[in-house]
């Protein structure tokens, strides 16, 4: 059964058609990856799904209900959360506080409860902190709970973003370049984290440039080029699609694509739609 349905969506910025009549779905419990060369429209599609950009045409349905036109906080409350390619943590807040912020949509205490520190507010804060610590522990971050986010190693900052996204209790997690800037060991650990989250029932949709990561963890792959979907299928089908190979890696790259499971491959310029990845 499809949890997320993208139905002929297009997004236009003035004279630029960034996403052009794209249709695909993400099944409940799947890991689906979106790949494509720089400027292909991947992050724009993400932003349309999460309500940051209004779609120009088409429909986005979550669990059978249209979410087009809903603001991002309403979409989050329905069960869709995301991370960003460029880390957006609260640098001078602790790791546990960053995760607690992600639980805001699930909190029920009123403003005056927080101001007056009522028993209701204190009970809820203790519960939220306990849940945040549980999430951090599940991602191997419990030892960093009281450390400022800016002081965490880069790979753990990436993981902390995932922890914050999990805090709202999503059914669908969108990851925008989760492996950007990670070393090989960190990428292996990330793949373990993503696979574990799926095993626990979470549906995951991600953008990623690292072909080894994409090929090893994805159930299906969607490929965009110049805003259009040019392929969709299993990793094996995409790996052997000549149009995908030419669009994503350039002509003559067939042999490289076949070795993606053992060698991380990247396009000549691995910057995403929103900017270059960190060194």
Secondary structure, 3 states (H helix, E strand, C coil): CEEEEEEEEEEEECCEEEEEEEEEEEECCCEEEEECCCCCCHHHHHHHHCCCCCCCEEEEEECCEECCCCCHHHHHHHCEEECCCCCCCCCCCEHHHHHHHHCHHHCCCCHHHHHHCCHHHHHHHHHHHHHHHHHHHHCCCHHHCCCEHHHCCHHHHHHHHHHHHHCCCCCEEEEECCCCCCCHHHHHHHHHHHHHHHHCCCEEEEECCCHHHHHHHCCEEEEEECCEEEEEECHHHHHCCHHHHHHHHCCCCHHHHHCCCCCCCCCCCCCECCECCCC
